[in-house]
Amino acid sequence: MAATRLIALHQNKGRTLNKCIGERTDYAMNPDKTENGTYVTSYACDPKTVDEEFAVSKREYEQITGLKRPDNVIAYQIRQSFKPGEITPEEANRIGYETAMRFTKGNHAFIVATHTDKKHIHNHVIFNSTTLDCTRKFRNFWGSGIALGKLSNIICMENGYSVIAPAPYHSKTTYIHEDAGPSFRDRLRENIDIALSKKPKTFEDFLKELSALGYEIKRGKHISVRGNGQQRFIRFRSLGKGYTQDELVKKIGGVAKGADMKKDSVPFYKEDSFDLLLNLQDIIAKGKGPGYEMWAKKFNVKNVMKAILFFQEQGLRSYEELEKRAGDTSDRFSKLSSDIKAYEKRLKEISELRSNIITYARTRDIYADYRKSGYNKKFFAEHKEDIMAHKAAKDSFNNHEGKLPSIKELSAEYDEVLAKKRAAYAEYKEVKKDMQLYQTAKYDIDQILGIDGQQKENKEREHTR
């Protein structure tokens, strides 16, 4: 679970741009909160000079576009708080980095600082309002905070963490976790199926069966029921297709006549996705109850059919072909992950070099005057920030081999690398989806064929002989 909030950071009156950015980033990267900077990461900027780099990009934006925005939004902050005890600081930082990358689409430099000083681990993500190419600014669209929350939920689900359940504004925050089991509505649907399996002759008989399963019946214009542990009644019409009162009445009529209840329904194996098969022995051992066991068995049957259909649709003719495709997509996914990291590293290097060149040029005259003054202490005190920035920029050039490139050359290379990274990331998302499908299908086929870990090892040994 991660609660999120998007905050626009403005330039305060009477304070310089650098100071305003520095105060926000310094708080985020506070060593006492990030374990001496252990949990601080960045994209397309250096945490040590992030305030200067953000400020330089804004000056470049004004020079390129000739615009001076009246809103004074200098950066945006994403606050991302996790459920206490659910996640490690390393994982929280990684989730924060991925959230920022996908939310900004890699177009904005950012830092991710993970705070561990509270019971709930949380991220402070600060991203530059100006794009990396300094030609545009982030558009804080209507509902951007909602979009951020949905994206954070998706990333948490992809990584196996709980997510915030959709809820009315006035209600308390509730959480859904992957191990929480079915919801009240899921259980009600399961118990409806159990009640229907008793072949009630009338809708009243059906309600009696539900009552025997522990449900309280509330009559009125719309009949609703409440089971054990529920605070509110649930109407049949809110359960979705196949479970409204009218549809149940029709089904009961069909059962009484010996008709097929699911004659008009869409075959379950036509769904687009499938999930891992459940371990029924574990479910039975945990004493989940007959309703949950029946739901789990149905779930497994559906996914077996989906896995078989997927096997056929992909034109697979043997288990070895499935195994090879699962391995190929996994290898391609790993290759793309490495490529993206390499592109990000180069983008960071270009950004740092470009920032140092700009800083060196901006402070060159001041440093020349400092030398002419005979390294006067009073002059140093008055221009300490610029003199130290000049020295740091000059020292960084010692690590660069060959002639220093121009800002224009660096910008061109940055655009080229960024285009490659975006193309790789687009393929990365598709390959990730394929990899998950093939690995899930392989797992389910393994379960169908009864192939366990030892059998797999034996098969691998036979292939290597």
Salt bridges, closest charged atoms under 4 A:
GLU23 OE2 - ARG15 NH1 2.56
GLU52 OE2 - ARG59 NH2 3.49
GLU52 OE2 - ARG362 NH2 3.21
GLU62 OE2 - LYS68 NZ 3.44
ASP71 OD2 - ARG69 NH2 3.54
GLU86 OE2 - HIS177 NE2 3.56
GLU91 OE2 - ARG94 NE 2.92
GLU98 OE1 - ARG94 NH1 3.86
GLU98 OE2 - ARG102 NH1 2.82
ASP117 OD2 - LYS33 NZ 3.01
GLU158 OE1 - ARG102 NH1 2.93
GLU158 OE1 - LYS432 NZ 3.50
ASP179 OD2 - HIS177 ND1 3.96
ASP186 OD1 - ARG189 NH1 2.98
ASP193 OD2 - LYS298 NZ 2.72
GLU204 OE1 - ARG219 NH2 3.00
GLU216 OE1 - ARG226 NH2 3.00
GLU271 OE1 - LYS306 NZ 2.91
GLU320 OE2 - LYS459 NZ 3.70
ASP328 OD2 - LYS324 NZ 2.77
ASP339 OD2 - LYS335 NZ 2.84
GLU349 OE1 - ARG346 NH1 3.06
ASP386 OD1 - ARG362 NH1 3.21
GLU413 OE2 - ARG346 NE 2.85
GLU416 OE2 - LYS420 NZ 3.73
GLU427 OE2 - ARG332 NE 2.99
ASP446 OD2 - LYS442 NZ 3.43
ASP446 OD2 - LYS456 NZ 2.91
GLU457 OE1 - ARG461 NH2 3.87
